[in-house]
Amino acid sequence: MKEGDPRDDAATGPTTLPRDVQTRWDTLADTVRQMASATDDAEGFQGAWNAMRLVGRNIDHQQILNAMHVPEDAGEHEEALEGMLARIPDGWGRWISCSRGWYPLLVELDEKLSTLLPNYIIHQVKEKFGGLRYYWEPGEEIHDPNDPEPPIPGRGCSDAETAKWERAHEAWCERLDSYRQTPEGQTRLADLERRVELAGQLVDSAEKRAGVTCEVCGAAGQPHRTPARRYKTLCPACAEREGYVPSTESDS
């Protein structure tokens, strides 16, 4: 990995949850699934709701968000998916929210994006309405390498120190605007714009490929739905096993 890569701190930054916290989180997730399946059972829904509130009281939700939730079925893709999770900033939730059939596609996409934008940031990777959603940003800006940005004052600094930094930062921004108008700055901006555009095309292509790839097994797939209109891209075998039927344009 290159200097500044957000995955550099994976070993000392984002970590997996302690076993006891993971157990409580799994229990909470189970109660949520029970609620989702008990919509026609008032008594069952209320029981699941009460259990969820009880378990939720003992969970540090910020700790849950910032932990590395490597999919249990990651298999040979575990290391690559962990690297992707490390690209997600604190507070966003480090999950890969889709099934195993799309993991190879995601790993391939990440490798290509990493080549174009080594410091790119992921915000979310998830399935939505049967399609892949990959939310990201370049994680790169053009600065004058000989004029670093003034460091932000630490906590407890005086008003005078804050005011001094604000003046220094304002002057730095003016110099940065001037640098970006130089031939060197313009060349670097054009190169970044080119790489960001290529990265966007790669993401669009991956999302389209997911639309014809079974999310469960990775075989050729197509949109399917349940009677309750839960959508997934599936192959015929996985669709039959999970109770989905082919979706048509009139379903949307």
N, C-alpha and C positions, 0 to 999 in steps of 0.2 A: 504494500500500500504506500501511496505517496504521502509526503509531509502534509499535515492538515486534514487528511482523510478522516471523516467523522467516525470511521470504524476503528481508528487507532486506540481509542479509549475503551473499547468493548470489554477488555479484561478488568479494568479498574472502574469503569463507569456503570453502564447498564448491566445488571446481573439477573439471574433467575431468582424466583422467590424462595425464601426458606420453606422447608417442608411443611411446617405447621400453617404458615400463611397460605401456601398452595392448597392445602387440604380445605381450609375455610373458603377459599375462592372457588374451588371445585364444587363445594357444597352449595354455594350461592348460585353458581351457574346451573347446577342441577335443579334448584328450586325455580329459577327463571324458566327453564325448559318445561317444568311441570306446569307452570302458569300458562305458558303458551299452548300447551296441549289440553288445558282444562277450561277452555273458554265456554263450553257448553255444560260444565259441571260447577255450579256455584259453590258447593261445599269444598270440592277439590281445589278450586281457584283460591278460595279464602284461606285454606290450609297452607297452600304454597306461598301465598302472600305473607302470612304470619311468619312462616319459616324464613322467608327472604329478609324480612325486617329484623328478625332475631340475629341471623348470621351476619347481616350487613353492619350491625352495630360494632362488631369486633374487627372490622376490616379497615385498614388505612388505604383509602382509595388512591391517593397519590402514589403510594408504594406499588399498588397494583398497576397503575398506568405506566410507571417508569421501569418496571421489571421486563425482562426479556421473555416473552411468551413464545418460545420455539414450539411449533406444532409437534404433537406427540408422534404423528405419522410422517415426520420429515424424512426419515430414512437416510438415504445417501445424499440428500439435499440439506442436511442439518446445518453444516458449516456455512453454506452459501446463504441460507435463510437467516441464520444468526447474524451474518454480516449485513443483510438488508435491514434487520430489526435495529441494528446499531446505528443506522442512518436516520432513524426516527427520533426527533427531539423529545426531551422530557415534556410530559403533559399531554402528548398526543395519543398515547397508548400503543405499546409495541406488540402488535398482533399482525399475523398474516391471515386475513379473514376470508379464506376460501379453502376448497378441498384439494386433495393431493394431485388430482389430474392436471392442475394448472401449475404445479411447482416447477417442472422443467422449463416451462415457458417463462416463468418469473425469473428463474436463475439466469437463463439466457439473456433476458432483457437487462437485468442488473449488470451483467458482465459488459454488455455493449454500452450502457449508460456510463459505467465507471470509466471506460476508455475515453469517452467524450468529455465527461465532467467528473473528474476524480472525487470532488467534494460534494456531489449532488446530494440533496436531502429528500427523504421520503416522508410524507405526512400520513398517507393511508394506502393500504393494499387490501381490497375487499371485493366480494361479489355483491352486486346490486341488480335486482330485477333480471337475474340470469346472466349478467355481463360482468366483465372485469372492469374495475375502476382503480386506476393507478395514479395517485395524486403526489406530485413531486415539485421541486424547484431546483434551479441550477446550483445553488450554494456557492456561487462565485461572482465576484464583482471586479471591475477593473480599477486598480489603485496604482499610484506612482510607487514603484518598488523602492525608491530612494526617499520617500516621504510618508512614513507610516502614520496611521490614524492615531491621534492623541489618546492614551488610555483613559477609560472612564474612572473617575475617582472612586475609591472604595467607600464602604459604609462608614458613617461617623465623620466624614469630612466636613469641614466648616463651610459656611455660606461663601466665604471669600475664595476658598479652593474651588468650589463648584462654579462660581462666576468666572474664575480664571480659566477653568477647563472649557466653559461655554465659549469664551472669546477665542481660545486656541482652536476649538473645533470648528467654529464658524470660519476662521481664517483658513483652516485646512480644507474645508469644503470648497472655498473659493479657489484655492490652489488646485484641488482635484478637478474642478470644472475646467480650469485652464489646461491641465495635463491631458484631459480627455479630448481636447481640441488639437493637440499636437499630432504630427504624423504617426508617432509611436502609439499614442493613445487611440487614435482612430483605427489603426491597424489591429490593435488588440481588441477593441470593441467590436469590430467587424468579425474577427475570428470567434469571439464569444457568441455573437449573434448567430453565426453559422452553426456552431456546435449545439446551441440551444434548439435551433430549428431542426437539426438532424435528430436530436434527442426526442423532440416532440413527435416526429414522424415514427420513431421506433416505438414509442408508447402507443401511438394510434394503431400501429400494425399489430402489436401484441394484444391489444384489446379486441381487435377484429379477429385475430386467430383464436382467442379464447371463446369467441362467439360461435365457433364451429368445432370446439374441442370439449369433450366430456369433462366436466369439472371433477368427477369422481375417479375415473380410470385413465383419462388422457386419450381415449380413442376418439374417432370422428364423432361429433355430436351436433345437436340442433336444439333450439329452444323447446322446453317442456314446461308444464305447469301441473299443479295439483288442483283438485276441485275448488280449494280455497284461494286459488290464484297465487300460489307461491311458485316463483319461476326459477328454473335452473337450465343450464345447457348440459344435456346428457346424451349418451348413446342409447339406443333402444333397450339394451340389456339392463343398464343401470336405471333407466327410467321405469321399466317394468318392476324391478326389484324394490324401488323406493316409492312406487305409487304415483308416478307422473304420467301425463299423456302429452302427445305433441301439441305445441302451442301454434296458433295461427294468428294472422294479422288482426283478425276480428277480436282476439282476446285482449288486445292492448287498449 
